[in-house]
Amino acid sequence: MFESESSIWDLTLQNKLLRDRIREFESGEKYQRMREETRLARAGDSRTIRRLEKELERSRKETIHNRELWYGTCLDIEKECGKKLAAKDKELGAMRAQVAAAYERYQKEREAHEETKKELAAVRKQLEEEQEKNKALTARLGKNHRNSSKPSSTDPNHKTIHNSREKTGKSPGGQKGHLHHGRKRKEPTNIIEIPPLKEHLDETKYKATGDTICKQVVGVRLVVDVTEYVTPEFRNVETGQRVHAPFPAGVKDDVNYDGTLKAMAYLLTDHLNTSIDKARLFLKSVSHGAIDISNGFICNLSKQFSNLTQEERDEIFEELATAPTLHADFTFVRQNGKQAAVMITA
């Protein structure tokens, strides 16, 4: 029962509260109070907005001020960097000028050094030539009739040297009956007949002996002999390959040199000790420009000839290696007061 009374009491209170709230709405007091609260709330919000706007304006001004300070600072830094860069550029220009001047001095010094080297080489060459001349003159000064073919009459303060030969009374030169050792005649390659003079054809004054007088003129000339091998070319219909008959051995390039030219160039350089340039110039001159070989071709001749004789040299070396004696020499000694010959083998 107590619980039902309390619930009725609560419902009564709630009903009273609801009736009071309805009366306030009906009378308009609630609306007035809500409007006043709204006005006060709006007034508070406007003050907050104004305060925030002021803070925002102050922040904007502060940002603009800071930006101006930052921009000014950047300008100052840029100006200072520009000054430093200008100073560095000026210093760099001065250094470049110094480097250019130093390089120009280096070039002049180098040219002067090269000229000095050339002059030194010329002086050394001249000194060597003068030394050779001095050696030759010194050797000539030391020569006399005893160690050279100089006559004794050319020696200073010479004494008369009597000849131990007995006089025979014969005249100097070839004696009577001595056969003439002339130059050997060659087989003529060209015969030119010289017609007799008109005055010799006069039979009243001259008569033919039936003999002929022959005199030869021997000369040497270089003939360039060029052999050209020609063969037709064919093309395989199926494969398209081009074929031709094989050329002789040694004919590989478009222009080849045979053994005669190689032997001549080899003899000039290796046997006659002629320089490669002079041997090449000689072959070109005597052939009127037809033979113009390179220096490398001449340099490679020794290797080519060496390779061709490799088997023969190997056989010779094997024979020498298996031979009981590689060298033998004779000398004379005294044995028991008598002279004897001794053979030394190695």
DOVO-798740 format. One record per residue (C-alpha): residue in three letters; chain; x, y, z. Coordinates in steps of 0.001 Angstrom, whole numbers, plus 500000, padded with zeros to 6 digits. Layout:
<atoms>
res->ALA&chain->A&u->X&v->Y&w->Z $
...
</atoms>
This chain:
<atoms>
res->MET&chain->A&u->500000&v->500000&w->500000 $
res->PHE&chain->A&u->502865&v->502259&w->500786 $
res->GLU&chain->A&u->504293&v->501707&w->497395 $
res->SER&chain->A&u->501043&v->502553&w->495624 $
res->GLU&chain->A&u->500758&v->505782&w->497600 $
res->SER&chain->A&u->504291&v->506844&w->496668 $
res->SER&chain->A&u->503683&v->506141&w->493026 $
res->ILE&chain->A&u->500488&v->508164&w->493126 $
res->TRP&chain->A&u->502432&v->510937&w->494788 $
res->ASP&chain->A&u->505076&v->510842&w->492081 $
res->LEU&chain->A&u->502490&v->510912&w->489364 $
res->THR&chain->A&u->500819&v->513852&w->491046 $
res->LEU&chain->A&u->504095&v->515763&w->491152 $
res->GLN&chain->A&u->504875&v->514987&w->487535 $
res->ASN&chain->A&u->501378&v->516099&w->486538 $
res->LYS&chain->A&u->501839&v->519347&w->488415 $
res->LEU&chain->A&u->505177&v->519967&w->486734 $
res->LEU&chain->A&u->503714&v->519276&w->483340 $
res->ARG&chain->A&u->500759&v->521625&w->483990 $
res->ASP&chain->A&u->503175&v->524363&w->485093 $
res->ARG&chain->A&u->505252&v->523918&w->481942 $
res->ILE&chain->A&u->502118&v->524031&w->479778 $
res->ARG&chain->A&u->500975&v->527182&w->481530 $
res->GLU&chain->A&u->504354&v->528801&w->480924 $
res->PHE&chain->A&u->504194&v->527969&w->477257 $
res->GLU&chain->A&u->500606&v->529197&w->477046 $
res->SER&chain->A&u->501397&v->532429&w->478819 $
res->GLY&chain->A&u->504530&v->533023&w->476702 $
res->GLU&chain->A&u->506887&v->533264&w->479683 $
res->LYS&chain->A&u->508787&v->530241&w->478517 $
res->TYR&chain->A&u->509203&v->531789&w->475074 $
res->GLN&chain->A&u->510399&v->535058&w->476576 $
res->ARG&chain->A&u->512867&v->533269&w->478792 $
res->MET&chain->A&u->514112&v->531070&w->475917 $
res->ARG&chain->A&u->514417&v->534158&w->473699 $
res->GLU&chain->A&u->516386&v->535942&w->476393 $
res->GLU&chain->A&u->518619&v->532939&w->476870 $
res->THR&chain->A&u->519097&v->532681&w->473112 $
res->ARG&chain->A&u->519886&v->536405&w->472942 $
res->LEU&chain->A&u->522382&v->536092&w->475745 $
res->ALA&chain->A&u->523888&v->533005&w->474109 $
res->ARG&chain->A&u->524104&v->534844&w->470786 $
res->ALA&chain->A&u->525663&v->537831&w->472497 $
res->GLY&chain->A&u->528203&v->535534&w->474068 $
res->ASP&chain->A&u->528883&v->533858&w->470732 $
res->SER&chain->A&u->529312&v->537234&w->468966 $
res->ARG&chain->A&u->531777&v->538314&w->471602 $
res->THR&chain->A&u->533631&v->535038&w->471106 $
res->ILE&chain->A&u->533537&v->535535&w->467348 $
res->ARG&chain->A&u->534783&v->539116&w->467703 $
res->ARG&chain->A&u->537489&v->537919&w->470052 $
res->LEU&chain->A&u->538453&v->535173&w->467616 $
res->GLU&chain->A&u->538368&v->537641&w->464723 $
res->LYS&chain->A&u->540659&v->539953&w->466668 $
res->GLU&chain->A&u->542985&v->537090&w->467420 $
res->LEU&chain->A&u->542869&v->536054&w->463767 $
res->GLU&chain->A&u->543630&v->539614&w->462638 $
res->ARG&chain->A&u->546465&v->539825&w->465112 $
res->SER&chain->A&u->547752&v->536473&w->463876 $
res->ARG&chain->A&u->547515&v->537689&w->460281 $
res->LYS&chain->A&u->549381&v->540886&w->461114 $
res->GLU&chain->A&u->551972&v->538879&w->462994 $
res->THR&chain->A&u->552287&v->536477&w->460047 $
res->ILE&chain->A&u->552655&v->539395&w->457613 $
res->HIS&chain->A&u->555242&v->540984&w->459913 $
res->ASN&chain->A&u->557111&v->537723&w->460226 $
res->ARG&chain->A&u->556914&v->537202&w->456488 $
res->GLU&chain->A&u->558283&v->540703&w->455888 $
res->LEU&chain->A&u->561054&v->540034&w->458379 $
res->TRP&chain->A&u->561776&v->536666&w->456716 $
res->TYR&chain->A&u->561726&v->538249&w->453234 $
res->GLY&chain->A&u->564045&v->541021&w->454390 $
res->THR&chain->A&u->566318&v->538473&w->455980 $
res->CYS&chain->A&u->566347&v->536453&w->452738 $
res->LEU&chain->A&u->567127&v->539607&w->450774 $
res->ASP&chain->A&u->569972&v->540410&w->453151 $
res->ILE&chain->A&u->571272&v->536845&w->452896 $
res->GLU&chain->A&u->570920&v->536897&w->449100 $
res->LYS&chain->A&u->572686&v->540238&w->448929 $
res->GLU&chain->A&u->575468&v->538954&w->451166 $
res->CYS&chain->A&u->575730&v->535761&w->449092 $
res->GLY&chain->A&u->575795&v->537869&w->445928 $
res->LYS&chain->A&u->578677&v->539890&w->447354 $
res->LYS&chain->A&u->580525&v->536723&w->448318 $
res->LEU&chain->A&u->579844&v->535142&w->444902 $
res->ALA&chain->A&u->581026&v->538309&w->443167 $
res->ALA&chain->A&u->584187&v->538231&w->445277 $
res->LYS&chain->A&u->584652&v->534536&w->444492 $
res->ASP&chain->A&u->584049&v->535185&w->440766 $
res->LYS&chain->A&u->586584&v->537969&w->440857 $
res->GLU&chain->A&u->589042&v->535735&w->442671 $
res->LEU&chain->A&u->588313&v->532915&w->440208 $
res->GLY&chain->A&u->588873&v->535282&w->437268 $
res->ALA&chain->A&u->592191&v->536333&w->438762 $
res->MET&chain->A&u->593154&v->532694&w->439273 $
res->ARG&chain->A&u->592152&v->531870&w->435681 $
res->ALA&chain->A&u->594253&v->534756&w->434455 $
res->GLN&chain->A&u->597158&v->533468&w->436541 $
res->VAL&chain->A&u->596645&v->529952&w->435143 $
res->ALA&chain->A&u->596520&v->531301&w->431571 $
res->ALA&chain->A&u->599658&v->533325&w->432170 $
res->ALA&chain->A&u->601366&v->530307&w->433754 $
res->TYR&chain->A&u->600322&v->528093&w->430820 $
res->GLU&chain->A&u->601636&v->530677&w->428357 $
res->ARG&chain->A&u->604915&v->530815&w->430273 $
res->TYR&chain->A&u->604975&v->527005&w->430280 $
res->GLN&chain->A&u->604489&v->526922&w->426502 $
res->LYS&chain->A&u->607277&v->529446&w->426009 $
res->GLU&chain->A&u->609550&v->527543&w->428380 $
res->ARG&chain->A&u->608674&v->524294&w->426596 $
res->GLU&chain->A&u->609450&v->525787&w->423193 $
res->ALA&chain->A&u->612689&v->527181&w->424558 $
res->HIS&chain->A&u->613455&v->523764&w->426052 $
res->GLU&chain->A&u->612773&v->522062&w->422718 $
res->GLU&chain->A&u->615018&v->524552&w->420946 $
res->THR&chain->A&u->617677&v->523946&w->423586 $
res->LYS&chain->A&u->617354&v->520181&w->423099 $
res->LYS&chain->A&u->617706&v->520593&w->419338 $
res->GLU&chain->A&u->620728&v->522839&w->419771 $
res->LEU&chain->A&u->622190&v->520384&w->422281 $
res->ALA&chain->A&u->621618&v->517477&w->419883 $
res->ALA&chain->A&u->623261&v->519450&w->417079 $
res->VAL&chain->A&u->626176&v->520354&w->419351 $
res->ARG&chain->A&u->626532&v->516716&w->420443 $
res->LYS&chain->A&u->626478&v->515545&w->416839 $
res->GLN&chain->A&u->629039&v->518157&w->415899 $
res->LEU&chain->A&u->631123&v->517171&w->418931 $
res->GLU&chain->A&u->630992&v->513499&w->417932 $
res->GLU&chain->A&u->632004&v->514387&w->414387 $
res->GLU&chain->A&u->634869&v->516510&w->415671 $
res->GLN&chain->A&u->635918&v->513713&w->418016 $
res->GLU&chain->A&u->635916&v->511265&w->415098 $
res->LYS&chain->A&u->637966&v->513734&w->413083 $
res->ASN&chain->A&u->640352&v->514172&w->415996 $
res->LYS&chain->A&u->640682&v->510392&w->416341 $
res->ALA&chain->A&u->641356&v->510069&w->412628 $
res->LEU&chain->A&u->643881&v->512909&w->412696 $
res->THR&chain->A&u->645522&v->511481&w->415805 $
res->ALA&chain->A&u->645745&v->508085&w->414137 $
res->ARG&chain->A&u->647212&v->509719&w->411049 $
res->LEU&chain->A&u->649743&v->511579&w->413145 $
res->GLY&chain->A&u->650869&v->508303&w->414686 $
res->LYS&chain->A&u->651406&v->506646&w->411299 $
res->ASN&chain->A&u->654809&v->506375&w->409666 $
res->HIS&chain->A&u->656533&v->504251&w->407074 $
res->ARG&chain->A&u->656794&v->501371&w->409545 $
res->ASN&chain->A&u->653088&v->500927&w->410436 $
res->SER&chain->A&u->651456&v->502157&w->407226 $
res->SER&chain->A&u->651959&v->502481&w->403505 $
res->LYS&chain->A&u->653379&v->505965&w->403830 $
res->PRO&chain->A&u->656787&v->506411&w->402226 $
res->SER&chain->A&u->659708&v->507045&w->404530 $
res->SER&chain->A&u->660336&v->510388&w->402862 $
res->THR&chain->A&u->657173&v->511832&w->404454 $
res->ASP&chain->A&u->658405&v->511183&w->408003 $
res->PRO&chain->A&u->659859&v->514234&w->409757 $
res->ASN&chain->A&u->663638&v->514048&w->410287 $
res->HIS&chain->A&u->663645&v->510870&w->408288 $
res->LYS&chain->A&u->666769&v->508983&w->407434 $
res->THR&chain->A&u->667556&v->507449&w->404124 $
res->ILE&chain->A&u->666413&v->503851&w->404041 $
res->HIS&chain->A&u->668335&v->501822&w->401589 $
res->ASN&chain->A&u->666457&v->499378&w->399400 $
res->SER&chain->A&u->667750&v->495828&w->399686 $
res->ARG&chain->A&u->666419&v->494787&w->396304 $
res->GLU&chain->A&u->668893&v->494228&w->393516 $
res->LYS&chain->A&u->668455&v->496196&w->390328 $
res->THR&chain->A&u->667676&v->494063&w->387285 $
res->GLY&chain->A&u->667721&v->496786&w->384666 $
res->LYS&chain->A&u->664161&v->496002&w->383575 $
res->SER&chain->A&u->661710&v->498804&w->382959 $
res->PRO&chain->A&u->658775&v->499082&w->385412 $
res->GLY&chain->A&u->655399&v->497658&w->384449 $
res->GLY&chain->A&u->654457&v->494635&w->382386 $
res->GLN&chain->A&u->657347&v->492870&w->380690 $
res->LYS&chain->A&u->657526&v->491560&w->377162 $
res->GLY&chain->A&u->655548&v->488331&w->376696 $
res->HIS&chain->A&u->653270&v->489081&w->379623 $
res->LEU&chain->A&u->649663&v->488221&w->378771 $
res->HIS&chain->A&u->647161&v->491032&w->379007 $
res->HIS&chain->A&u->644570&v->490438&w->381755 $
res->GLY&chain->A&u->641705&v->492525&w->380475 $
res->ARG&chain->A&u->638059&v->492608&w->381375 $
res->LYS&chain->A&u->636119&v->489501&w->380441 $
res->ARG&chain->A&u->633862&v->489883&w->377464 $
res->LYS&chain->A&u->630131&v->489334&w->377995 $
res->GLU&chain->A&u->627525&v->487795&w->375739 $
res->PRO&chain->A&u->626076&v->490770&w->373833 $
res->THR&chain->A&u->622376&v->491471&w->374195 $
res->ASN&chain->A&u->622362&v->494238&w->371616 $
res->ILE&chain->A&u->624703&v->494710&w->368614 $
res->ILE&chain->A&u->625130&v->498098&w->366968 $
res->GLU&chain->A&u->627118&v->498224&w->363744 $
res->ILE&chain->A&u->629063&v->501407&w->363070 $
res->PRO&chain->A&u->629344&v->502128&w->359332 $
res->PRO&chain->A&u->632871&v->502921&w->357996 $
res->LEU&chain->A&u->633852&v->506418&w->357121 $
res->LYS&chain->A&u->633499&v->507522&w->353520 $
res->GLU&chain->A&u->637197&v->508183&w->353176 $
res->HIS&chain->A&u->637958&v->504588&w->354239 $
res->LEU&chain->A&u->635829&v->503297&w->351365 $
res->ASP&chain->A&u->638266&v->504736&w->348868 $
res->GLU&chain->A&u->639966&v->501562&w->347585 $
res->THR&chain->A&u->642831&v->503549&w->346125 $
res->LYS&chain->A&u->643880&v->504540&w->349616 $
res->TYR&chain->A&u->642460&v->501860&w->351968 $
res->LYS&chain->A&u->641896&v->498111&w->351743 $
res->ALA&chain->A&u->639777&v->496003&w->354069 $
res->THR&chain->A&u->641670&v->493568&w->356300 $
res->GLY&chain->A&u->638697&v->491320&w->356911 $
res->ASP&chain->A&u->638913&v->491784&w->360688 $
res->THR&chain->A&u->636460&v->493664&w->362882 $
res->ILE&chain->A&u->637140&v->495683&w->365983 $
res->CYS&chain->A&u->634674&v->494987&w->368783 $
res->LYS&chain->A&u->634284&v->497004&w->371962 $
res->GLN&chain->A&u->631578&v->496417&w->374546 $
res->VAL&chain->A&u->629698&v->498719&w->376880 $
res->VAL&chain->A&u->628264&v->496847&w->379866 $
res->GLY&chain->A&u->625330&v->498362&w->381695 $
res->VAL&chain->A&u->622754&v->497249&w->384223 $
res->ARG&chain->A&u->619052&v->498082&w->384179 $
res->LEU&chain->A&u->616087&v->496965&w->386273 $
res->VAL&chain->A&u->613155&v->495513&w->384355 $
res->VAL&chain->A&u->609798&v->495258&w->386136 $
res->ASP&chain->A&u->608218&v->491936&w->385170 $
res->VAL&chain->A&u->604518&v->491776&w->386023 $
res->THR&chain->A&u->602633&v->488498&w->385593 $
res->GLU&chain->A&u->598857&v->488762&w->385804 $
res->TYR&chain->A&u->596740&v->485669&w->386400 $
res->VAL&chain->A&u->593188&v->485870&w->385010 $
res->THR&chain->A&u->590448&v->483298&w->385563 $
res->PRO&chain->A&u->586669&v->483467&w->384996 $
res->GLU&chain->A&u->584334&v->483619&w->387985 $
res->PHE&chain->A&u->581188&v->481533&w->388430 $
res->ARG&chain->A&u->578217&v->481769&w->390778 $
res->ASN&chain->A&u->576473&v->478771&w->392284 $
res->VAL&chain->A&u->572804&v->478883&w->391257 $
res->GLU&chain->A&u->571582&v->477156&w->394422 $
res->THR&chain->A&u->573773&v->478754&w->397120 $
res->GLY&chain->A&u->574802&v->481970&w->395368 $
res->GLN&chain->A&u->578459&v->481341&w->396239 $
res->ARG&chain->A&u->581026&v->482824&w->393863 $
res->VAL&chain->A&u->583794&v->480415&w->392836 $
res->HIS&chain->A&u->586790&v->480418&w->390509 $
res->ALA&chain->A&u->589790&v->478265&w->389685 $
res->PRO&chain->A&u->592564&v->478273&w->392331 $
res->PHE&chain->A&u->595522&v->480569&w->391816 $
res->PRO&chain->A&u->599117&v->479324&w->392095 $
res->ALA&chain->A&u->600741&v->479047&w->395512 $
res->GLY&chain->A&u->601723&v->482399&w->396986 $
res->VAL&chain->A&u->599194&v->484405&w->394908 $
res->LYS&chain->A&u->596810&v->485555&w->397653 $
res->ASP&chain->A&u->596447&v->489337&w->397438 $
res->ASP&chain->A&u->595464&v->491508&w->394504 $
res->VAL&chain->A&u->599117&v->492547&w->394115 $
res->ASN&chain->A&u->601847&v->490119&w->395221 $
res->TYR&chain->A&u->605650&v->490327&w->395133 $
res->ASP&chain->A&u->607668&v->487307&w->394073 $
res->GLY&chain->A&u->610932&v->486010&w->395505 $
res->THR&chain->A&u->613176&v->488094&w->393229 $
res->LEU&chain->A&u->611946&v->491400&w->394620 $
res->LYS&chain->A&u->611959&v->490077&w->398203 $
res->ALA&chain->A&u->615501&v->488740&w->397782 $
res->MET&chain->A&u->616723&v->492044&w->396346 $
res->ALA&chain->A&u->615176&v->494073&w->399196 $
res->TYR&chain->A&u->616532&v->491585&w->401745 $
res->LEU&chain->A&u->620080&v->491747&w->400303 $
res->LEU&chain->A&u->620015&v->495545&w->400290 $
res->THR&chain->A&u->619032&v->495792&w->403958 $
res->ASP&chain->A&u->620649&v->492726&w->405551 $
res->HIS&chain->A&u->623655&v->491939&w->403369 $
res->LEU&chain->A&u->624638&v->495442&w->402215 $
res->ASN&chain->A&u->623594&v->497119&w->405509 $
res->THR&chain->A&u->621398&v->499666&w->403730 $
res->SER&chain->A&u->618687&v->501379&w->405724 $
res->ILE&chain->A&u->615088&v->500427&w->405036 $
res->ASP&chain->A&u->614169&v->503910&w->403825 $
res->LYS&chain->A&u->617116&v->504056&w->401413 $
res->ALA&chain->A&u->616434&v->500545&w->400087 $
res->ARG&chain->A&u->612780&v->501461&w->399479 $
res->LEU&chain->A&u->613801&v->504720&w->397776 $
res->PHE&chain->A&u->616376&v->502887&w->395643 $
res->LEU&chain->A&u->613836&v->500322&w->394370 $
res->LYS&chain->A&u->611347&v->503080&w->393652 $
res->SER&chain->A&u->613932&v->505178&w->391790 $
res->VAL&chain->A&u->615416&v->502431&w->389593 $
res->SER&chain->A&u->611924&v->501198&w->388656 $
res->HIS&chain->A&u->610726&v->504743&w->387861 $
res->GLY&chain->A&u->608070&v->504543&w->390568 $
res->ALA&chain->A&u->606660&v->501159&w->389529 $
res->ILE&chain->A&u->607880&v->499419&w->392709 $
res->ASP&chain->A&u->606787&v->501266&w->395842 $
res->ILE&chain->A&u->606829&v->498822&w->398747 $
res->SER&chain->A&u->606248&v->499759&w->402378 $
res->ASN&chain->A&u->608742&v->499771&w->405224 $
res->GLY&chain->A&u->606735&v->497104&w->407057 $
res->PHE&chain->A&u->607018&v->494775&w->404045 $
res->ILE&chain->A&u->610819&v->495087&w->404129 $
res->CYS&chain->A&u->610960&v->494656&w->407904 $
res->ASN&chain->A&u->608992&v->491400&w->407669 $
res->LEU&chain->A&u->611326&v->489812&w->405086 $
res->SER&chain->A&u->613815&v->488514&w->407655 $
res->LYS&chain->A&u->611032&v->486723&w->409529 $
res->GLN&chain->A&u->609624&v->485263&w->406301 $
res->PHE&chain->A&u->612989&v->483910&w->405126 $
res->SER&chain->A&u->613703&v->482593&w->408622 $
res->ASN&chain->A&u->610390&v->480705&w->408666 $
res->LEU&chain->A&u->611107&v->479220&w->405232 $
res->THR&chain->A&u->614439&v->477809&w->406424 $
res->GLN&chain->A&u->613202&v->476598&w->409809 $
res->GLU&chain->A&u->613305&v->472904&w->408852 $
res->GLU&chain->A&u->616795&v->473181&w->407353 $
res->ARG&chain->A&u->618097&v->475022&w->410394 $
res->ASP&chain->A&u->616567&v->472419&w->412704 $
res->GLU&chain->A&u->618306&v->469648&w->410735 $
res->ILE&chain->A&u->621625&v->471512&w->410879 $
res->PHE&chain->A&u->621229&v->472042&w->414621 $
res->GLU&chain->A&u->620470&v->468347&w->415146 $
res->GLU&chain->A&u->623566&v->467400&w->413150 $
res->LEU&chain->A&u->625687&v->469827&w->415172 $
res->ALA&chain->A&u->624226&v->468568&w->418446 $
res->THR&chain->A&u->625005&v->464949&w->417564 $
res->ALA&chain->A&u->628435&v->465686&w->416047 $
res->PRO&chain->A&u->631440&v->464583&w->418145 $
res->THR&chain->A&u->633267&v->467854&w->417406 $
res->LEU&chain->A&u->631829&v->471324&w->416963 $
res->HIS&chain->A&u->635091&v->473250&w->416529 $
res->ALA&chain->A&u->638694&v->472340&w->415714 $
res->ASP&chain->A&u->641782&v->474518&w->415622 $
res->PHE&chain->A&u->645494&v->473904&w->415162 $
res->THR&chain->A&u->648457&v->475435&w->416936 $
res->PHE&chain->A&u->652174&v->474777&w->417173 $
res->VAL&chain->A&u->654126&v->473776&w->420278 $
res->ARG&chain->A&u->657680&v->472774&w->421149 $
res->GLN&chain->A&u->658131&v->469175&w->422259 $
res->ASN&chain->A&u->661584&v->467886&w->423252 $
res->GLY&chain->A&u->663159&v->470775&w->421386 $
res->LYS&chain->A&u->661195&v->470072&w->418212 $
res->GLN&chain->A&u->658176&v->471835&w->416708 $
res->ALA&chain->A&u->654911&v->469870&w->416650 $
res->ALA&chain->A&u->651333&v->470557&w->415536 $
res->VAL&chain->A&u->648479&v->470175&w->418020 $
res->MET&chain->A&u->644749&v->469999&w->417137 $
res->ILE&chain->A&u->642319&v->471396&w->419714 $
res->THR&chain->A&u->638715&v->470204&w->419479 $
res->ALA&chain->A&u->635608&v->471335&w->421321 $
</atoms>
